[in-house]
Amino acid sequence: MARNETDPCFAIVEEGDRDRALSLAFAPRELRADLAALYAFNVEITRVRDLISQPLPGEIRLQWWRDVITQTGANLKGEAAPDEVAPGGGEAGHPVASRLLDVIARHKLPVAAFDRMLEARIFDLYDDPMPSRENFEAYAGETASTLIMLAATILSPRGADDIADAAGHVGVAQTVAGVLRLLPIHRARRQIFIPADILDAAGCTPEALIAGEGDAAARAVAAMVAFGRDHAAKARRHFAGVPKPVRPAFLPPLLATPYLDRIERSGAEVPRHPPDLSAPRKAFLYWRWMRG
């Protein structure tokens, strides 16, 4: 379904997720607006923590999204929608929600996947430590990997059937790179996403990581890079079997490896000044991966 790219979802993605905004140019024109709606939803739930001062308002906002999306699931099943999100309710005036509901209905996206994403995002609202690698992998699976699977379903429902392993590993790698690139923000909040068992293995305390100085913090970053590289390598092995129609969904997470390369080269500077990639560099990599 083609739409004018003045659709507000494009602007939200352009501002809040440049990697995915650039990837839209590699998707079929008629599906770009639908992907933009999905990616704008992800921006909205990812930045809830930035808009609140206490966790409870954030949980209320995430629950609002769950109620709105539950309505779509109920409508698809022919059930009555909840009164608080009945058609014509608050979601109708929300620039992302109204578009997202349309996309979910037309592409028959699984409502349960959105529920899992929103449940996982509750972790972002608190300053609880990430307990282990396994917990981190589960968090990445319900957020980054689920988003890849949903985007792939929009691009090609049939092509999305056999990409779960690739999406799982590349989603973890992308989340690792994202956590390291957000270290200055997380340190300011005293929020730690690096798993406790990785910190322990690196001989780094949470306080040392928050301070962001010294060998201990550098060792923790290096250990996290190694963790991300392991998943990125596994993802590359699976990527060869990813059908070309769904590859645009994989372009942003595949940037994990070049991000990790730059993070590794930056060393002790990462907790204060994480590196980025230029837009032309990203576009070139996307072009190469689409051809590969």
N, C-alpha and C positions, 0 to 999 in steps of 0.2 A: 504494500500500500504506500504509494509515493506521497510525500508531503513536502511543503515548502520548508526549507531549512531555517526559516525564522521561527519555527517551532521552539518554544522556550526550553524544551529539554536539551536541544543542541547547545544553547548558551550555558546551561547548568553544567553539562559535561565538559564543555570547553574551559570553563572556569575551574571546575573541581577535579577533573581527571583528564589531563592533557594526553596521556598515553592512549586512552580509549577514544578520545576525540579524534586523534590522528588516525586511528585504525578504522574509523567509519568510512573513510575514503576508499578502503579496500573491500568493503562489503557491497553487494548489489544495491544500486540506487534505490530500488523500491523497498528495501528492508532497512535502510539507514535510520529512518525516523523511529521504527520499532525498536531497533537496538539502542538508539539514543534515549528512548523512554526507559528501557531497562537500566541503562548505565546511569541515567539521572536519578532513578530510584536508589541505586547503590550509593551515589554521591550523597543523597539526602540522608540515608541511614548511617553512613560512615561519619558524617560531620555532626551528628546529634551531640556527641561529647563536646564539640567546640561551642555549642549554643547554650549549654546549661551550666549552672554552678553547683547543682546537687544531682545525684543519680535519679531521684524519684521523677522529676519532670522528664528526664530522658526515657525512663521506662514507660511513662505515660505516652510519650510520642511514639515509641516503638509499638506499643499496644494499639495506638490509633491505626498505624499501618497494618497491623495484623487484622484488626476488625474490618478495615476497608477491603483487604484482599480476601478475607473470609467471605465477604459478600459475593465476590466474583465466583468463588468456589461453590457457594450455595446456589447462585443463579445458574451455573453450568449444570448442576445436578437437578435443577428444577425445584429447589427448596426455597422457602421464604427467606429473604435477607433479614439480618438483625435490624431492629428498629433504629438503632443509633447510627447505622450506616445505610439506611434505605436509599434507593435511587432518588437523586435530587438532594441528598444530604451534603455534608461538609466536603466530601471528596470532589464534588462536581466543580468547585471553584479552585481546586488545587491543580496547578499546571502539570505536575508530574502524575499525581494519582489518577486523574481522569484518563490520561493517555495510557498509563500502565494497565489499568483495568481493561481497556480496549485490546491491548497487546496480549494480555493473559488469555482473554476470551477467544480471540481470533487464532492464536497459535496453540491454544490448549496447553498452556504452560502449567506444570504441576504446582498447585497452591501450597502443598506441603513443603516444597523446596523453599519458597519464600518464608514460610513459618520457621524453618530451620535457620535461615539466614538471620532473621530478626531475633530469634532466641540467642544465637551466638553473639550478636552485637550487644547484648546486655553486658557482656564482659567488658566492653570498652568503657562503660559508664563508671566503673569502679577502679580502684587502685590495687586490686588483689594481684599477687604475682602469678605468672604463668607457671604451673607446677612442673611440667615435664615436656619433653619432646612430643610424647604421645598426645598430650593435651593441645599442644601447639598445632600438630598435624590435624587434629579433629577440628580445631577452630578454623584453620585455613581451609579445610575441606568443606565446612558449612558456609564459608564466606566466599573466598576467591574461587575455589573449584566449582562450587554450585553456580556462581555467576557465569563461569565459562560454559557449563552445561546448558544453562538457560539460553545464553546467547547462541550456542550451537543449535539448539532446538528451533530458534527463530530462523536461523540461516538454512537449516536443512534437517527436518525431523528424522529422516532416515539416516542421514550421515552422523547424527548425534548418538546413534545406538552403541557404537563401539569405541568411544573415546574416553571412557571413565578413567582408565589408568593414566592416560596422558594428562587429562584434566586434573586428576588428583595430585600427581607429582608436580606439575607446573604451577598449580595453585599454591602449594607449600613454598616452592622456590620464590614465587612472586611475593608471598606474604613475608618471607624472610627478608628479601630486599627492601620491601616497604617498611618493615619495622626498623631496619638499620638506617634507612633514609629519614625516618621520623624521630630518630633518637633525640635531637635537641628539644622537640616538643614533648616527648615522653619524659625526658629528664626534668623538664620544667614542672611537669605535673607530678613527678615522683611516681610515675607509672612504668612498670617493667614488663615488657612482652618477651624478652629473652628468657627461655625456660630455665627454671631453677637448677635443673640437673646440668645444663650447659654452663651456667654460672659456676656451679660447684666444681665441675671438671676443669674450668679455666682458672680456678682459684680466685674468683672475683665475687665480692659481696655485693648485695643490692646497693649499699651505700657507695661503694667504689664506682659502680656503674653510673649512678646518679651524679656523682662528682665529675665523672667523665674524663678523669686524668689518670695518668700512671699506667704501668705495665698491665695491671689487672684488667682494666677496662679494655685495653688493646687486645689482650688475650681473649676476652669474652667476645669481642667483635670478630676476631679471627675464627673462633670456634663456631660462631653463628654463620659466618660465611661458608665454612666447610659443610655445615648442616644444609645450607641452601644449595650448595654446589652438588651435593649428593642427590638431592631431589631433581635438580635441573638436568643432571646427566641421565637420570632414569626417564625424565620427560622427553629428552631428545631422542632416546631410543624408541619411544612410542610414537613420536611425532611423525615419523616416516609413514605410519599407517593412518594418519589423520586425513580424511577425505578433503580435497581442496575446497569444496563449498563451505566447510565449517572452519577453515583455517583463520578467517578474520577474527574469530572469537579467541584464538590463541595468540594473536600478535602482541597485545600488551603484556601478558604474563611471560612471553618468551624474552622480554627485555630483562628478565631477572639476571641472566648470565652477564650481559654487558654491565648492568648495574653492579653486580657483585665484583666484577673485574675492577671497576673504578673504586669501589669501596675498599677492596683489598689494597690497591695502590695508595689510597688516601691514608690508611693506617690510623694513627692516633688522632687525626683531624676529624674522623667520622662523627664522634659524639657532638661536635660543635658545628662542623661544616660538611654535611654529607654531599657527595657529588651528584651531578645530574648528567643527562645526555641532551645534546642539542636536538631540536625538532628535525632538522635535515638528516641527522644521523639516525634517528628513530625511523623516519620515513624510508630511508635507504634499507634499513634492516627489515622493515615490513615488506618492502618490495622483494627483497631477496628471499625471505621466508615463504612468500606467496608463490614464487617461482620454483622453489626447491621441491 
